[in-house]
């Protein structure tokens, strides 16, 4: 079997471990503008036609518990499993309880080099009832692009790059190398669909796996109203309004109840043509703003 594979279609969901379920409930509904529901000890957060995009489960880490990826079919999931086994990766099968909780037909999972649980699923539940997002005009940019992106911290950047690109089949988008107080910090951006990046890796040690998660909205006005809502609700800003040079995303960041960041962005570019895309290295995270 070829060492390359191309079956992961999108970042489908996140499972967050937190003891602040009530705070997450208010944050998701009153600030993020998403639908929330409780299922026993779990909080499920919905933003589009999927039954959920975020699960908050009890736990003290206040960090990412699992990254949920999606393939197109049960056959694609078996193909990926065979590929992972051939690569020497230990593959675990989701229990019936886990598949029921995730609302998918099937689930396998592996660990990335930093120990993060990466779940790969197929056939998610799609809701017949339209989602209500009255705070987010036009809704979120999701569909075949997934819910958004994540930025993960990797103490061993080379090992993490190898895993996501050569094992899971992500494609390289570009790099940023920024000199911070005389120390070059490396960032790697990767995609699996037209979204500029689904996973970004930050080459630095961190006590938590997740630096930030991102959701995309339709216009600058929605970004501005979201900023105003954060100020009204007294939510702490992690980064002010700015634009990134590589994905051209106009965005700002706030601290979530778990203290990792949420980026709300829009007006960025996509990888429209894989064959003509040029991988570049940028020398700053922000073209303007963000850190001002």
KEKE-938686 format. One record per residue (C-alpha): x, y, z. Coordinates in nm, 4 decimals. Layout:
N
{{X, Y, Z}}
...
//
This chain:
292
{{0.0000, 0.0000, 0.0000}}
{{0.1158, 0.3529, -0.0767}}
{{0.2519, 0.5505, 0.2140}}
{{0.0307, 0.8438, 0.1100}}
{{-0.3410, 0.8673, 0.1769}}
{{-0.6049, 1.1321, 0.1136}}
{{-0.9304, 1.0392, 0.2854}}
{{-0.9779, 1.2821, 0.5769}}
{{-1.2317, 1.5404, 0.4626}}
{{-1.2719, 1.7819, 0.7514}}
{{-1.2256, 1.8721, 1.1151}}
{{-1.5626, 1.7567, 1.2408}}
{{-1.5633, 1.8276, 1.6152}}
{{-1.3684, 1.8886, 1.9352}}
{{-1.4101, 1.7203, 2.2717}}
{{-1.3080, 1.9595, 2.5484}}
{{-1.2438, 1.8510, 2.9063}}
{{-1.3607, 2.1076, 3.1602}}
{{-1.5065, 2.1413, 3.5072}}
{{-1.6703, 2.4666, 3.3970}}
{{-1.9760, 2.3287, 3.2173}}
{{-2.2032, 2.6120, 3.3337}}
{{-1.9547, 2.8765, 3.2170}}
{{-1.9216, 2.7014, 2.8808}}
{{-2.3013, 2.6920, 2.8479}}
{{-2.3268, 3.0685, 2.8805}}
{{-2.0169, 3.1364, 2.6702}}
{{-2.1398, 2.9203, 2.3816}}
{{-2.4942, 3.0539, 2.3761}}
{{-2.4581, 3.4186, 2.4789}}
{{-2.1250, 3.4980, 2.3119}}
{{-2.0527, 3.2394, 2.0407}}
{{-2.4161, 3.2476, 1.9302}}
{{-2.4576, 2.8701, 1.9128}}
{{-2.7238, 2.6251, 2.0314}}
{{-2.6466, 2.4275, 2.3453}}
{{-2.8017, 2.1208, 2.5050}}
{{-2.7166, 1.8971, 2.7979}}
{{-2.6940, 1.5201, 2.7598}}
{{-2.6282, 1.3851, 3.1066}}
{{-2.2858, 1.5169, 3.2072}}
{{-2.2060, 1.6340, 2.8524}}
{{-2.2637, 1.9737, 2.6972}}
{{-2.3142, 1.9601, 2.3200}}
{{-2.2753, 2.2776, 2.1174}}
{{-2.4292, 2.3093, 1.7708}}
{{-2.3423, 2.5674, 1.5036}}
{{-2.4727, 2.4175, 1.1746}}
{{-2.6595, 2.1144, 1.0387}}
{{-2.4430, 1.8729, 1.2383}}
{{-2.5885, 1.7615, 1.5715}}
{{-2.2925, 1.9268, 1.7428}}
{{-1.9450, 2.0574, 1.6698}}
{{-1.8180, 2.0794, 2.0284}}
{{-1.8610, 1.8493, 2.3274}}
{{-1.7635, 1.9665, 2.6748}}
{{-1.7174, 1.6760, 2.9156}}
{{-1.6267, 1.6817, 3.2863}}
{{-1.2547, 1.6854, 3.3651}}
{{-0.9914, 1.8981, 3.5298}}
{{-0.7438, 1.9496, 3.2426}}
{{-0.9282, 2.2501, 3.0885}}
{{-0.7805, 2.1351, 2.7584}}
{{-0.8570, 1.9468, 2.4420}}
{{-0.9451, 1.5817, 2.5086}}
{{-0.9994, 1.4716, 2.1473}}
{{-0.9762, 1.6061, 1.7935}}
{{-1.2553, 1.4703, 1.5721}}
{{-1.1840, 1.4145, 1.2018}}
{{-1.4304, 1.2831, 0.9424}}
{{-1.3996, 1.0639, 0.6342}}
{{-1.6623, 1.0209, 0.3637}}
{{-1.7748, 0.6615, 0.4201}}
{{-1.7243, 0.3369, 0.6136}}
{{-1.5037, 0.2121, 0.3268}}
{{-1.2823, 0.5199, 0.3585}}
{{-1.2530, 0.4601, 0.7330}}
{{-1.1392, 0.1004, 0.6713}}
{{-0.8911, 0.2251, 0.4101}}
{{-0.7483, 0.4720, 0.6597}}
{{-0.7294, 0.2072, 0.9316}}
{{-0.5363, -0.0284, 0.7013}}
{{-0.2998, 0.2561, 0.6124}}
{{-0.2416, 0.3469, 0.9777}}
{{-0.1679, -0.0129, 1.0724}}
{{0.0763, -0.0398, 0.7801}}
{{0.2481, 0.2739, 0.9151}}
{{0.2930, 0.1054, 1.2527}}
{{0.0330, 0.3207, 1.4301}}
{{-0.1718, 0.1600, 1.7061}}
{{-0.5386, 0.1939, 1.6106}}
{{-0.8132, 0.1709, 1.8712}}
{{-1.1806, 0.1097, 1.7963}}
{{-1.4472, 0.3250, 1.9537}}
{{-1.6839, 0.1537, 2.1936}}
{{-2.0568, 0.1420, 2.1241}}
{{-2.1006, 0.4000, 2.4002}}
{{-1.8451, 0.6309, 2.2353}}
{{-2.0073, 0.5953, 1.8927}}
{{-2.3466, 0.6714, 2.0454}}
{{-2.2077, 0.9751, 2.2267}}
{{-2.0374, 1.1057, 1.9104}}
{{-2.3522, 1.0269, 1.7043}}
{{-2.1555, 0.8529, 1.4283}}
{{-2.1782, 0.5159, 1.2554}}
{{-1.8190, 0.4193, 1.3318}}
{{-1.5104, 0.5542, 1.5055}}
{{-1.1425, 0.4711, 1.5332}}
{{-0.8819, 0.6672, 1.7240}}
{{-0.5073, 0.7087, 1.7507}}
{{-0.2628, 0.9210, 1.9519}}
{{-0.0557, 1.1928, 1.7888}}
{{0.3114, 1.2365, 1.8950}}
{{0.2069, 1.4770, 2.1717}}
{{-0.0390, 1.2229, 2.3131}}
{{-0.3547, 1.3899, 2.1817}}
{{-0.6415, 1.1558, 2.1010}}
{{-0.7357, 1.1915, 1.7323}}
{{-1.0742, 1.0387, 1.6512}}
{{-1.1710, 0.9574, 1.2919}}
{{-1.5393, 0.8974, 1.2217}}
{{-1.7885, 0.8469, 0.9423}}
{{-2.1610, 0.9035, 0.8831}}
{{-2.2373, 1.1759, 1.1412}}
{{-2.5939, 1.2572, 1.2425}}
{{-2.7392, 1.5523, 1.0526}}
{{-3.0306, 1.7415, 1.2088}}
{{-3.3495, 1.8013, 1.0120}}
{{-3.4288, 2.1122, 1.2182}}
{{-3.2320, 2.4188, 1.1034}}
{{-2.9909, 2.5616, 1.3577}}
{{-3.0777, 2.8978, 1.5112}}
{{-2.7872, 3.1463, 1.5140}}
{{-2.9575, 3.4859, 1.5615}}
{{-2.6369, 3.6462, 1.6898}}
{{-2.4400, 3.5400, 1.3794}}
{{-2.5875, 3.6943, 1.0641}}
{{-2.5597, 3.4450, 0.7771}}
{{-2.4422, 3.1662, 1.0066}}
{{-2.0951, 3.0144, 1.0246}}
{{-1.8718, 2.9035, 0.7358}}
{{-1.8723, 2.5247, 0.7709}}
{{-2.0100, 2.2697, 0.5207}}
{{-1.7411, 2.0652, 0.3472}}
{{-1.4745, 2.2843, 0.5123}}
{{-1.5440, 2.1555, 0.8637}}
{{-1.6187, 2.3735, 1.1643}}
{{-1.2963, 2.5795, 1.1495}}
{{-0.9396, 2.5143, 1.2611}}
{{-0.7255, 2.4399, 1.5649}}
{{-0.3752, 2.5477, 1.6625}}
{{-0.1892, 2.2795, 1.8566}}
{{0.1340, 2.3110, 2.0541}}
{{0.4054, 2.0604, 1.9618}}
{{0.7272, 2.0265, 2.1595}}
{{0.8578, 1.8019, 1.8786}}
{{0.7438, 1.9898, 1.5699}}
{{0.9102, 1.7530, 1.3199}}
{{0.7351, 1.4493, 1.4692}}
{{0.3994, 1.6273, 1.4689}}
{{0.4436, 1.7404, 1.1065}}
{{0.5300, 1.3862, 1.0019}}
{{0.2243, 1.2455, 1.1769}}
{{-0.0319, 1.4886, 1.0370}}
{{0.1090, 1.5077, 0.6835}}
{{0.2717, 1.1703, 0.6146}}
{{0.0511, 0.9504, 0.8340}}
{{-0.2902, 1.1202, 0.8320}}
{{-0.2503, 1.2741, 0.4849}}
{{-0.2794, 1.6483, 0.5541}}
{{-0.1361, 1.8779, 0.2870}}
{{0.1138, 2.1520, 0.3637}}
{{-0.0246, 2.5040, 0.3207}}
{{0.2579, 2.7291, 0.4397}}
{{0.4900, 2.8252, 0.7248}}
{{0.5440, 3.1189, 0.9558}}
{{0.8779, 3.1683, 1.1326}}
{{0.8591, 3.4605, 1.3715}}
{{1.1482, 3.5896, 1.5793}}
{{1.0211, 3.6490, 1.9332}}
{{1.2780, 3.8066, 2.1657}}
{{1.5610, 3.6605, 1.9586}}
{{1.4142, 3.3098, 1.9434}}
{{1.2688, 3.1850, 1.6114}}
{{0.9275, 3.0223, 1.6675}}
{{0.8098, 2.7907, 1.3883}}
{{0.4481, 2.7454, 1.2819}}
{{0.3230, 2.4945, 1.0248}}
{{-0.0178, 2.5205, 0.8563}}
{{-0.1926, 2.2213, 0.6935}}
{{-0.5201, 2.1606, 0.5135}}
{{-0.7490, 1.8769, 0.4030}}
{{-1.0063, 2.0824, 0.2078}}
{{-1.0296, 2.4368, 0.0667}}
{{-1.0062, 2.5935, 0.4138}}
{{-0.6583, 2.7511, 0.4324}}
{{-0.5688, 2.5384, 0.7326}}
{{-0.7492, 2.2825, 0.9416}}
{{-0.4575, 2.2226, 1.1802}}
{{-0.1768, 2.4618, 1.2671}}
{{0.1215, 2.3423, 1.4693}}
{{0.3197, 2.5742, 1.6947}}
{{0.6691, 2.4416, 1.7605}}
{{0.6963, 2.5142, 2.1287}}
{{0.6355, 2.3287, 2.4554}}
{{0.3148, 2.4114, 2.6396}}
{{0.1303, 2.2835, 2.9466}}
{{-0.1808, 2.2446, 2.7278}}
{{-0.2271, 2.0881, 2.3846}}
{{-0.4660, 2.3489, 2.2447}}
{{-0.3554, 2.7068, 2.1851}}
{{-0.6768, 2.8107, 2.0139}}
{{-0.9747, 2.6985, 1.8112}}
{{-1.1275, 2.9071, 1.5320}}
{{-1.4712, 2.9586, 1.3824}}
{{-1.5367, 3.1593, 1.0684}}
{{-1.8200, 3.4041, 1.0038}}
{{-1.9487, 3.5647, 0.6872}}
{{-1.8560, 3.9333, 0.7156}}
{{-1.6598, 4.2063, 0.8896}}
{{-1.9834, 4.3309, 1.0450}}
{{-2.0350, 3.9986, 1.2230}}
{{-1.6753, 4.0109, 1.3484}}
{{-1.7312, 4.3652, 1.4759}}
{{-2.0577, 4.2769, 1.6486}}
{{-1.8900, 3.9760, 1.8088}}
{{-1.6143, 4.2013, 1.9426}}
{{-1.8733, 4.4393, 2.0845}}
{{-2.0605, 4.1478, 2.2423}}
{{-1.7397, 4.0268, 2.4094}}
{{-1.6861, 4.3714, 2.5607}}
{{-2.0475, 4.3921, 2.6787}}
{{-2.0247, 4.0482, 2.8431}}
{{-1.6890, 4.1258, 3.0059}}
{{-1.5024, 3.8511, 2.8187}}
{{-1.1246, 3.8890, 2.8221}}
{{-0.9488, 3.9467, 2.4904}}
{{-0.6479, 3.7282, 2.4081}}
{{-0.5622, 3.9217, 2.0894}}
{{-0.7167, 4.2343, 1.9445}}
{{-0.8436, 4.2773, 1.5896}}
{{-0.5815, 4.2053, 1.3239}}
{{-0.5056, 4.0303, 0.9966}}
{{-0.2843, 3.7269, 0.9399}}
{{-0.0488, 3.7464, 0.6382}}
{{-0.0866, 3.3864, 0.5210}}
{{-0.4608, 3.3105, 0.5299}}
{{-0.5515, 3.6833, 0.5126}}
{{-0.8025, 3.6208, 0.7915}}
{{-0.9364, 3.9263, 0.9713}}
{{-0.9897, 3.8141, 1.3289}}
{{-0.9741, 3.8645, 1.7030}}
{{-0.9267, 3.6224, 1.9922}}
{{-1.0885, 3.5873, 2.3343}}
{{-1.0211, 3.3586, 2.6284}}
{{-1.2662, 3.0717, 2.6663}}
{{-1.3845, 2.9496, 3.0087}}
{{-1.0994, 2.6934, 2.9906}}
{{-0.8529, 2.9785, 2.9183}}
{{-0.7337, 2.8574, 2.5780}}
{{-0.8352, 3.0997, 2.3051}}
{{-1.1213, 3.1220, 2.0581}}
{{-1.0531, 3.3032, 1.7306}}
{{-1.3456, 3.4522, 1.5416}}
{{-1.2473, 3.5391, 1.1858}}
{{-1.3604, 3.5987, 0.8326}}
{{-1.2705, 3.7434, 0.4918}}
{{-0.9781, 3.5017, 0.4416}}
{{-0.8505, 3.3088, 0.1409}}
{{-0.8861, 2.9418, 0.0502}}
{{-0.6753, 2.6805, -0.1270}}
{{-0.8818, 2.6876, -0.4446}}
{{-0.6446, 2.4934, -0.6724}}
{{-0.4139, 2.2374, -0.5142}}
{{-0.1939, 2.2115, -0.8239}}
{{-0.1167, 2.5826, -0.8385}}
{{-0.0885, 2.6510, -0.4644}}
{{0.2559, 2.7840, -0.3669}}
{{0.3928, 2.7053, -0.0216}}
{{0.5477, 3.0183, 0.1301}}
{{0.7241, 3.1117, 0.4536}}
{{0.6086, 3.4302, 0.6275}}
{{0.8069, 3.6127, 0.8943}}
{{0.5237, 3.7313, 1.1183}}
{{0.2015, 3.5894, 1.2602}}
{{0.0187, 3.9169, 1.2038}}
{{0.0357, 4.1617, 0.9156}}
{{-0.1174, 4.4219, 1.1466}}
{{-0.2989, 4.4281, 1.4780}}
{{-0.3643, 4.1295, 1.7056}}
{{-0.0789, 4.2088, 1.9464}}
{{-0.1403, 4.5841, 1.9667}}
//
